[in-house]
Amino acid sequence: MHIPFSRRTFLKASGVSLALPWLESMQRATGAATSAPPRRLVFICATLGLHPQHLWPSSPGTASSPYLDLLREHRRDFTLFSGLQHEDQIGKQPHDSELTWLSAARGPATTGFRNSISVDQVAAERIGRLTRFPSITLGTLLPLSQSYTNRGVMIPAQTSPAALFAQLFLAGRPEEISARQQQLADGASILDGLSTKVAALRRRGSRADNHLLGDYFASIRSAEQNIQTAGAWLTKPKPAVASEPPADIPDDADLLGREKLLLDLVPLILQTDSSRVISIMIQDHLAVPQVEGVTENQHTLSHHGQNPDKIEQLRRIEAGIVAGFGTLLGRLKAHTEAGPTLLDSTAVLFGSNLGNANAHHAHNLPIILAGGGFPHGRYVAKPAGTPLSNLFVTMLERSGIETGSFGQSTGTLDW
């Protein structure tokens, strides 16, 4: 007989507090009326855009193009939209539309500009109290973000996967945390001290629970190993200094490596219900990426001037970014929650604030929506100038957040 246990069950040991993913046995504890997995929202922005000729299919309908073909195994799980944008996105600098991709505020960085609340923070205000972290904001290089409070204040991005991992899983007295950090630095796992509790948990769970727990614990160990491989693993705290904290991958050129480490943590954040709202900014690293065949930085290549060699180098970088998004979709699909997959309950928006980085314009933005229980599997061409905010409203409402309007919206987005 399987004994039901609470959604808030934790496995605890010295220096570790490990939340559990959604399990079948939790359904019996909460009752059928409250057994549905929670809705989540993930926003991912590649700030230098995606080369249009490699992204857009030749015609609406079945989604196929060089970049979309990298996502072919997930074709039934996402929708590519064209025609979406925010109006009045010309700022003081050509890339100022980065500031307003999630807020839709007009005239970014112009005289007197004050940003408005971003869509992720609208969600955080409504459902953030249900989780330990109202929202989690991440960046691949700098603590700059696209997340803004209702006062127009930017929420700094976390750039260290190791520090975030510690926030998620390390708990207890300072000396316990310090000891656990040193053990992790030496190659141990947070799971090592939980073996007795894990065995007891498995005895209480169903066959389906045990299968999911096996996948979950494997994901945790994989994340630990990836961060360890990158170096600079969970070190002891250092005295405060007036400088930027070091990233786990110290080389700015490893853009794809940094993207991977951040995306690896997304399923763990969602599975443990640590947060239901995540935003990630894949930033301009201003360094030659560690990508075979690439000899210039991504920003320079984005201004290719139709030079075939530069376009090919840009394609290699962007293909890596898109492939990383595909890996995330695969991992979200691999985890189930009382039947549905983690992707079924998570709306993942991937795109950019630039429709064409070569021309610096913010029209016809590349926007891919995956998961979330929406109908998917094709390329949808909307009329030019359709508010991206309409899609934001639709995502919020599907998550149970009745807003009526957001940013520049004129309604919801149907397809």
N, C-alpha and C positions, 0 to 999 in steps of 0.2 A: 504494500500500500504506500502510495506517495503522499507525503505530508506537505500541504500547501505552505508557502512562505511569502512574506511581504515583498512588494516591489522595491522596498527600501532596505532589503537585506544586504549587509556588508560582510565581507570576510576581513577580519582584522588580525593583525599580528604586530609585533614591535616595529613601529615606523611605517606601517602600511595600512591603508584602509581601502579595500578593493570593492567597488560597487559591482553589481551583477547585471548582466544583460536581461532583456525581457525573456522570461521562461514560461513554459506551458503550465507549470505548477503555480505560478503567480496568478494565473487566470482563476484557478479554483479558490485562491485566497481573496481575490478582489471581487469575484462574482462576474457573471457574463455581461452585466450592464456597463462595467467599467474595464473590460478586458482588452479593448482595442488599443494597440500601440499608439503612443502620442505622435502628433504631427510635428515635423521638423522642417527647417529652412536653412539652406546652405547657398551662399552667394560667392562666386569665384570670378574675379576680374583679371584678365590679362591686359595690362594697361597699354601695351603697344599694338593692340589690335591683332587681326588675323588677315593675311593677304587675301583679298577678295577672290582672285582667280583660282585660288586653291581651296576656298571654302564653299562658295555658292554653287549649287547644282545648276545645270543648264535650264531646268524647268521645274515648276512646283510638282509636288507628289512624292514619289519615293526618293529618299535622301541618298544621293551618291555624288561624291566629289573627292578629290585627293585627301582632304582632311577628314571628311566624314567617313571615308573608307577605313580610316584608322580605328573607327568606332563601330565597324560593321557588326561585331558580335552583340552590340547593344542597340542595334537599329530600332528594335521595337520598344525601346525604353526612353527615347528622347525625341524632341521636336526641334527643328531648326526654324527660326523665324527670320524673315527679312521685312524691311519697312518700318521697324521700330526705332524710336529715338526720343531724346529730350530736345525741346526747342531752346534757343538762345543759350548755346553752350560755348560761345566765343569768350575767352577770358583774356587776361593780360598776357599770358603765355600760351603757346599752342596746345600744351598738354594739361591745361587747367580743368578740362572736363573730367579728369580723374577725381576731382573733389566732389563731383555731383552725380556720379553714376548711380549711386544708391539713394540720392535725395531728390534729384530732378530740379534743384534750385537753378534759377536763371542767372546768367552773367557771372560765372564763377571767377573769384579773385579780382573782379573789377572794383573800382572805388566804391566804398560803402557796402561791399558784399558781406553778407552773413549767411552762412549755410543754414539749411533747414534740417529737420530730423531725417535720418536715413531709414529706409524700409526695414532693415534688420533691427533697428532700435525701436521702431514701432512695435514689431513683434516682441522684442525683449521686454518692453514696458507691459505688455499684456500677458505674456506667458513666462517671462523670465523668473518670476517668483517661485515657479514650480520646480526649479532646478538649482543646483549649487551655484552655477555661473549663469546669470541672466543671458549673457551672450559671450561668445569668444571671437576675438578679432585677431587675425594673423596676417603677417607680411613676410615676404621672402628675403627682404634686405634691411629695410629701415622701419622704425616704429610709426611710420605714416600709415593712415588708413582711410577708408571711405565710409567709416561708421561715425555718425554725428548724433549728439543728443538733441533733445528738443530745444535746447538753448544754442544750438549751432556749434557746440564744442566737439572737436575731434576726439575720439576714443583711441588712444595709442595702440598700435598693433604689437602683438607679441611676435618676436622673430626667432625665439629659441625653442625648438621642439623638446629639448631636454628639460628646460625649465617648466614648460607646460606639462610634460609627462610627470614631473615631480608634483606639480599642483594637483594633478588628477589623482595620484596614487600614494603620495607620501603624506603621512599624518602622525601625530603623537608629540611627545616632548622633544625639545630641540636636540637633546643628545641622542634620542632614538632616530630622528630624521638624519642627523649627521652620520650616525653609524650605518644606517641603511644606504645613504648616498655613497659612502665609501665602499660598501659591499657591491653596489651596482657598478661603481667605477672599476672594481676588480673583476667584473664580468659575471657577477651573480645576477639572479633574477628576483623580482619582487614575489614571484610565485614560490621561491624556495622555502620561505618560512610559513607558507600557507598549506603545505601538503596535507596535514591532518584535517584541517578544516575543509579543504577541497574534497577529500575522500568522504567526509561526513555529508557534505552537500550532495555529492553524486549519489549516495545511498538514498537520499530523500527525493531526488529528482526522477523524472520519467526518462524513458529511452530517448525521446526527442530532446529533453533538457540536456542530457549528457552529451548528445551529439553537438548541440549548440555550444555547451560549455567547452568542449574540446576545441572547437573552432575559435572561441573567444580567447581562451588561454594561449592558443597558438598565435593569435594576432598580437597579444600583449608581448609575447616573447620575441616575435618578429620585429615589433616596434623598438624594443630594447636593443636588439642586435643591430638594427639599422642605425640607430643613434650612436651606439658604441663604435660601429664601423666608421662613422663620420668623424669621430673623435670628440674630445671635450665633453665627455659624458658626465652628467650630474655631479659637478664638483662642489666642494664645500663653499659656503658663502664667503665672499671676499669683502674687505672694507669698501664702503661706498665711495665712489669717485665721480667727478664731474665729466664723465665720458660715456659713450654708448656701450651697452653691454656687448660682449663678443657673441657672435653667432656660433652655432654648433658646427657649421661648416665654415671655416674662416676664409676660404677663398671665394671672393665675390663672383668669380667666373663660373662657379658650379651652380648655375641657375636651376637646372633640372634636378640636381640633387637636393637643393633646398626645397623646391616645390614638392618633391616626393616625400621628404620627411614630414612636411606639414600635412599633406593629404593622407599619409599613413595614419595620422592620429584622428582623423575625422570619424571613421567608424567606431573607434573606441569612445570618443566623446559622446556619440549618439547612443551607442549600445548601453552605456552606463547611465544614460540620462543626466550626464554632468551638465549639458546644455542642449537646448533645442534650436539654437540660433547661432550660426557660424558664418563669418565673412572672411574671405581670403583674398589678398592682393598680390598678384604675381607682378613684381615691380621691374622697372628698368634698372639693370645692374651696372650699366655703363662700363662693362668689361667684356672682353671677348669670351663668349661662353665656351665651356668645355664640351664642344660638340664637333665630331669629326667633320673636316672639310670647311669649318668656319674660321675666318681670319679677321673678322671685324665685329664690333659690338652690335647688339641687336638694334639699338636706336639708330645707329648709322645705316644699318641695312634696311631698316623700315623706310628710310628715305632713299629708296633704290633708284629712282629716276628711270625706271623701266630697264635698268641694266640687268641682263639675264643672269650674270654670275652672282650679283648681289641678291637677286630674287631667289636663286637656288640656295644660297646660304641662309637666307631668311626662312625659307621653307623648312630647312633642316631643324632650325631652332623651334619654329612654331609647331612642327610635327611632334617634337618631343613634348611640348607643353600639352598639346591635344591628347597625345598618348597617355600622359599622366592623368588627365581627366578620365580617360577610358579605364585606366587601372582602378581609379576610385569607384567608378560605376560598378566594375566587376566585384569589388570588395563589398560594396553595399548590397549587391544582389546575392552575394554568397551567404549572408546572414539572414536567418528567418526569425520572426517574432510571432508566436502563436499562429503560424500559417503564412502570413505575408512576409515579404522580404523587407529588409531595412530600407531599401530604395523605394518600395511601395509607399512608405510613410514619410519619405524625405523628398521634398522638392529641391532639386539642385539646379541653380541657375549659373551657367558658364557663359562668359562673353567678354565684351570690352566696351570702354567708353569712346573708342575711336572706330569709325566705320572704315576709314582709310588713313593709315598713319602716314603714308607718303604725301598725302594732301592735307594732313592734319584736320580732317573734317569729322564731325560727330554725327553724321547722317547715316541711315541704314546700318545700324549697329549689328554686329554679329551676336546673336542671342540664341543659346541652346538651353532648353528646359528639359530636365530629365526627372523621371520618377514622380513621386508625389501623388500617384493615383490618377494622373491625367491621361487622356488618350494620346498615344504617341505613335511614331513610326513613319513620319513623313516630313517634308519640307513645306512650310506654310508661308506663302507670300502675302503679306498684308499691304494695304495701300501705303504709299510713301508718306511718312510723317505720322504714322499711328503712334500714339503715346506709349512708350515703354512702361510708364506708370500704370497703364491699364493692366499689364501683365502682373505688376506688383500687387495691385488690388486683388486680382484673381488668386494669386498665391496666398495672400493674407487670408482671404475668405475661405479658401480650401483648408487652411490651418485653423479655422474656427475663430478668426479674428475679424469681426465685422467692422469695417472702416468706412465704407461708403465711397471714400475718395482718398487719394494720396497724390502728392506732388502735382503733376500736370494731367492727371487722369481725367478722362471724359466718361468713364464707365469701366466695365470689365472687358477682358479680352476673350473672345470666343473663337474656337477653331474646330 
